[in-house]
Amino acid sequence: MLTLQNFVSRVRHGGSKELQLSPMARCLQIDELVRPIIYMIYETSGKREVARIARTCRAICAPSLDIIWEDMDKLLPLFKLLPPYSWELVDAGRGKTYSRDLSKLAWRAISSRWARWHHKAASEKPPTSTQTFRWLGFPSNVEWSSREIDLKPFQDYASRIKTFTWKSGTQNNLTVSTIQSVFRELGSTAVLLPKLRVLHWKMPRDDLLPLATRLPGENLEKLVLYHNATPVVVKTLKELRLSSRLCNLESLQIGVPMSKELGDEMAQVLQGTKSLHRLYYVFSSIPLLVVQALAERQTLTHAEFGVVAKDLLELQALAIGNAFSNLITLTLRLDTLAEGTLALLGNISSPRLKALSVEVEDCPTADTVRHHLECLVKTRFIRELVELKWVMGQFACSRDQMHTPQKRRELLITPCTLEPLLHMGRLKHLVVKGRHLALDMPFLECLSVAVPDIIELHFKHFSLYARHGETACTFFKLSDVQFLRDRCHHLRVVGLNLVDYEGWREVRVRN
């Protein structure tokens, strides 16, 4: 850390070369001072302004280039640092050498010429290399001669990239063959971006995804994979794991359809990493083997995944000691609320869980919801819980139409159902959403007293029958909820279904 005393000492008592510089020039050579200033310029004005300033001062050129190249979403600027060609055509008979950049050729003319050639000689043998060279404007008696590539500028700038995002359609004309040719020059074991820490690999082609195994080194801390081809992702994860590229991984986010092979590979990745803190699986449900690996990992602090309720009962039978011991935030996506959910909430041993989100695909009965909330009040982490999100049946629209009036009354979430919320006095963020949510004004008044430090409050229903009188009490008048502003002094956001507004509305509260 750069203190004032160290700063004055380094400016006054520099080396023999530094003493010849002015005090301002010596200040610009202190990296702890220059880098934050450049970051401020980058955040306010962007990379172009940093590049403009870097050209005016040699002292800040290197840290400016580090910041400009630190976060990239294209490999094309990096590959432009390579020579325009890496090969030569040698005419052995005349002793002449022809060098030509293929990217500067008139490819439209070549493609049309090739179409005529192919139409003319469709029944003949394909053209030889000599015919192709003559076709491109070279003499007929030429041979390939490899040419050594100077990779030093390429490697210098590649080592500056710490975050790379590959998005479909953003790589311009960069082809797989171009990348593979550079890999051949670098060697079989070398990596393209040795200091890469964050890799976002989103929806590439199947032939591009395996290239992700050659980009990062052992410094990779965050990996994000989004793809539709599960076998390709499984192969990529396996190669990264076997090459020790994931040993220091701290965050893993996967958006791929689940399969048995993917579940097994994810479990091995979790067991092989040293300090994984975050795992986000944003697709379907993960198998029991992955849930078990997450529960046993002592370093896990943030998790988001879907799971089948019956698998959670099997997890309880495994009797894992200190399950989820350091968890801070947890997002669960469940098919339904059952005994397995109660077992999972009861087995969480972390005393510092602050945010819990439960998203249920099905519409549970009111008794089931109340039972789960009562068990939640008795958990170890309830004293630290400040954020609770409870969503029920958001995508169960088609099932509502098949329910009888008696069944819908059993699903109705009333103030009696949500009464355990009044015993969670430390909540600051509360979101409750359901297809059959029916609240009233006295409940809101009691809640405003029970959670005086609330900052964000949302109650939203999705019911198709709300306008037909079955859940009409869920709609509030904006004038009737003004008391929330007077009682909850920290309240900033309120989301309610209002009578004078079609649907749900979020209101910003100004105190």
SVG drawing of the C-alpha trace seen along z (x, -y; Angstrom):
<svg xmlns="http://www.w3.org/2000/svg" viewBox="-66 -19 89 61">
<polyline fill="none" stroke="black" stroke-width="0.4" points="0.0,0.0 1.3,-3.4 1.4,-5.7 2.2,-9.4 5.6,-8.8 6.6,-6.2 5.4,-8.4 7.6,-11.4 10.5,-9.1 10.3,-7.6 10.0,-11.0 12.9,-12.6 15.3,-9.7 15.2,-8.0 18.0,-6.2 20.7,-7.9 18.7,-7.9 15.6,-9.2 17.4,-12.1 18.0,-13.5 14.2,-13.7 11.8,-16.4 9.6,-15.7 6.6,-15.4 8.3,-12.8 9.4,-10.8 5.7,-10.9 4.6,-9.4 7.0,-6.5 5.2,-5.4 2.7,-2.7 0.5,-2.8 -0.2,-6.5 -0.5,-6.5 -2.7,-3.4 -5.7,-4.7 -5.6,-8.0 -5.8,-6.1 -8.6,-4.0 -10.6,-7.1 -10.0,-8.4 -11.1,-5.1 -14.3,-4.9 -15.3,-8.5 -14.2,-8.8 -13.5,-5.3 -10.6,-3.6 -10.2,-6.2 -9.4,-8.9 -6.9,-6.7 -5.2,-5.9 -5.1,-9.6 -3.4,-10.5 -1.0,-7.5 0.4,-8.9 1.4,-12.1 3.5,-10.7 5.9,-7.8 5.8,-7.3 2.1,-6.4 2.1,-4.4 2.7,-1.0 0.0,-1.2 -2.4,-2.7 -1.9,0.2 -2.5,2.6 -5.9,1.0 -6.9,0.7 -6.1,4.4 -7.3,5.7 -10.9,6.4 -11.4,7.5 -14.4,9.0 -12.5,9.6 -9.4,11.4 -9.0,9.6 -7.0,6.6 -4.6,9.2 -4.2,11.1 -3.5,7.9 -0.2,7.8 1.0,10.8 2.8,10.3 0.5,10.1 1.8,13.3 3.9,16.2 4.8,18.0 6.7,17.4 6.5,18.8 9.9,19.6 10.6,19.9 13.5,22.3 14.3,22.0 14.7,18.2 15.8,17.7 12.9,15.3 10.8,15.1 7.2,14.0 5.5,12.9 1.9,12.0 -0.8,11.3 -3.8,13.5 -6.2,11.2 -5.5,8.4 -6.5,10.5 -9.8,9.8 -11.7,12.7 -14.8,11.9 -12.9,12.2 -11.3,15.4 -14.6,17.0 -16.2,16.2 -13.1,17.5 -13.3,20.7 -17.0,21.1 -16.2,21.0 -13.3,23.4 -15.4,25.8 -18.3,25.7 -15.9,26.3 -14.0,29.2 -16.7,30.7 -15.9,34.2 -12.2,33.7 -9.7,34.0 -9.4,31.1 -6.8,28.5 -3.3,29.1 -1.3,26.6 0.6,25.4 -2.6,24.7 -3.9,22.8 -0.8,20.6 -1.0,19.8 -4.6,19.0 -3.8,16.5 -1.2,14.7 2.0,16.6 4.3,18.4 3.6,22.1 7.0,23.5 6.7,22.3 7.1,24.1 6.0,23.4 8.7,22.1 7.8,21.6 8.7,18.3 9.4,17.7 6.9,15.5 8.0,12.9 5.5,13.6 7.0,11.2 4.6,8.3 1.7,10.7 2.8,12.4 3.4,9.0 -0.1,7.8 -1.7,11.2 -0.3,11.2 -2.1,8.0 -5.6,9.5 -7.2,10.6 -10.9,10.7 -12.1,12.0 -15.7,12.4 -16.4,14.4 -19.9,13.7 -21.3,15.1 -20.9,12.8 -18.3,10.4 -15.1,12.0 -15.4,10.5 -13.4,12.6 -11.3,14.5 -11.4,18.1 -10.6,21.3 -7.7,22.0 -6.1,18.7 -6.3,19.4 -5.0,23.0 -2.0,21.7 -1.0,19.5 -1.3,22.4 1.0,24.4 3.6,21.6 3.2,21.2 3.7,24.9 1.5,27.8 1.5,26.8 1.5,23.0 -1.6,20.9 -2.8,18.0 -3.7,15.6 -1.4,16.7 -2.7,14.2 -6.4,14.6 -8.6,14.5 -12.1,14.3 -13.4,16.1 -17.0,15.6 -17.6,18.1 -21.2,17.5 -22.8,19.4 -19.9,20.0 -20.0,22.6 -19.2,26.2 -15.8,26.0 -14.8,22.9 -15.7,24.1 -12.8,26.6 -10.4,23.6 -11.4,22.4 -9.0,25.0 -6.1,23.2 -6.9,19.7 -6.5,19.6 -3.6,20.6 -3.6,21.6 -4.6,18.1 -8.2,18.6 -10.6,17.5 -14.0,17.2 -15.5,19.4 -18.8,18.7 -20.0,21.3 -23.3,20.9 -23.9,23.4 -26.5,25.8 -24.3,28.8 -23.8,30.5 -21.2,33.1 -18.9,30.3 -19.1,28.5 -18.4,31.8 -15.3,32.3 -14.2,28.7 -14.6,28.9 -12.7,32.2 -9.7,30.9 -9.6,27.8 -9.7,29.9 -7.1,32.5 -4.7,29.7 -4.9,28.1 -6.5,24.9 -9.3,25.0 -7.3,25.6 -7.6,21.9 -11.2,21.4 -13.3,19.3 -16.5,18.9 -18.3,21.3 -21.4,20.4 -22.9,22.9 -25.9,22.6 -26.1,25.9 -28.8,28.6 -28.0,31.2 -27.0,34.7 -25.4,37.5 -22.0,36.9 -22.2,33.2 -23.3,33.9 -20.3,36.3 -17.9,33.8 -19.2,30.9 -18.9,33.0 -15.2,33.7 -14.6,30.1 -16.0,29.2 -13.8,31.8 -10.7,30.7 -10.8,27.0 -9.1,25.5 -11.1,22.4 -14.5,22.4 -16.7,19.7 -19.5,19.3 -21.5,21.8 -24.4,20.8 -26.3,23.3 -28.9,21.4 -30.6,24.1 -32.5,27.2 -31.9,29.2 -28.6,30.6 -28.2,34.3 -27.8,35.4 -24.0,36.0 -23.4,32.3 -25.6,31.2 -23.6,33.5 -20.3,32.0 -21.7,28.5 -22.8,29.4 -19.4,30.8 -17.4,27.8 -16.3,25.7 -15.4,22.6 -18.7,22.2 -20.3,18.9 -22.8,18.2 -24.9,20.8 -27.7,20.8 -29.1,24.1 -32.2,26.1 -32.9,29.4 -35.7,32.0 -37.3,32.2 -37.0,36.0 -33.3,35.8 -33.1,33.6 -34.5,36.5 -31.7,38.7 -29.2,36.0 -30.5,36.1 -29.9,39.8 -26.2,39.2 -25.8,37.4 -23.3,34.8 -21.7,33.0 -21.5,29.2 -23.4,29.0 -23.1,25.6 -21.0,24.3 -20.0,20.9 -23.0,20.1 -23.9,16.4 -26.5,16.4 -28.6,19.3 -31.0,19.5 -33.1,22.7 -35.3,23.6 -37.6,26.4 -40.3,28.4 -42.4,28.4 -42.2,27.9 -41.8,31.2 -40.1,32.8 -36.8,32.7 -36.9,28.9 -37.4,28.8 -34.5,31.2 -32.2,29.0 -33.1,25.8 -32.6,27.6 -29.2,29.0 -27.7,25.7 -25.1,25.1 -23.9,21.7 -24.5,19.1 -24.1,16.2 -26.6,16.9 -28.0,13.5 -30.0,14.0 -32.3,16.8 -34.4,17.2 -36.9,20.1 -38.5,20.4 -41.1,23.1 -42.4,24.2 -45.6,25.7 -48.3,24.0 -48.0,25.4 -51.0,25.4 -51.3,22.7 -50.6,25.2 -47.4,26.4 -46.2,22.8 -46.9,22.0 -45.2,25.1 -42.0,24.2 -42.0,20.6 -42.4,21.9 -39.5,24.2 -37.5,21.3 -38.0,19.3 -36.4,22.1 -33.2,22.4 -29.8,21.4 -29.3,18.6 -32.6,16.8 -30.9,14.2 -28.6,13.2 -31.2,13.4 -31.8,9.9 -33.2,10.8 -35.9,13.3 -37.5,14.0 -40.4,16.5 -41.8,17.1 -44.6,19.8 -46.1,21.0 -45.0,18.1 -45.1,20.4 -48.0,22.6 -50.6,20.7 -52.0,23.7 -52.5,25.6 -54.7,22.9 -57.4,23.5 -57.7,27.1 -58.1,26.4 -61.6,26.5 -62.8,23.6 -62.2,25.9 -58.6,26.5 -58.0,22.8 -59.2,22.0 -56.7,24.5 -53.9,22.8 -55.0,19.3 -52.1,17.6 -53.7,15.5 -52.3,13.4 -52.6,16.4 -50.3,18.3 -47.6,15.6 -47.9,15.0 -44.4,16.5 -42.9,13.5 -43.8,11.4 -41.2,13.2 -38.3,12.3 -37.6,8.8 -34.2,8.4 -35.5,8.6 -34.6,5.6 -35.6,7.1 -38.8,9.1 -40.3,10.4 -43.4,12.7 -44.9,13.7 -47.6,16.3 -50.5,17.2 -53.0,17.2 -51.8,14.4 -54.6,12.8 -53.5,10.2 -55.3,7.4 -54.5,4.0 -54.2,5.2 -51.5,7.7 -49.4,4.8 -49.9,2.8 -48.6,5.6 -45.7,6.2 -44.7,2.6 -44.3,2.9 -42.6,6.3 -39.9,5.3 -39.2,1.6 -35.9,1.7 -37.4,2.9 -35.9,1.3 -37.6,3.2 -41.1,4.8 -42.8,6.7 -46.1,8.6 -47.2,9.7 -49.8,12.2 -50.1,13.9 -53.6,15.3 -55.9,15.3 -58.9,15.2 -58.0,12.1 -60.4,9.9 -63.3,12.3 -63.4,11.7 -61.4,14.7 -58.2,12.7 -59.6,9.2 -58.3,8.2 -54.8,8.4 -55.3,5.2 -54.6,2.1 -55.3,-1.6 -52.2,-3.7 -53.6,-6.2 -54.2,-3.4 -50.5,-2.3 -49.1,-5.7 -48.7,-4.7 -45.7,-2.6 -43.7,-5.7 -44.4,-7.0 -43.7,-3.8 -40.8,-2.4 -38.3,-5.2 -35.8,-3.1 -38.3,-1.9 -37.3,-2.8 -39.1,-0.5 -42.7,1.0 -44.2,3.3 -47.9,4.0 -51.0,4.8 -52.9,1.6 -56.6,1.1 -56.1,-2.0 -53.4,-0.4 -53.7,2.6 -51.4,5.2 -48.5,4.9 -46.6,1.6 -43.4,0.7 -43.4,-2.6 -40.3,-4.5 -40.7,-5.9 -39.1,-9.2 -38.7,-10.0"/>
</svg>
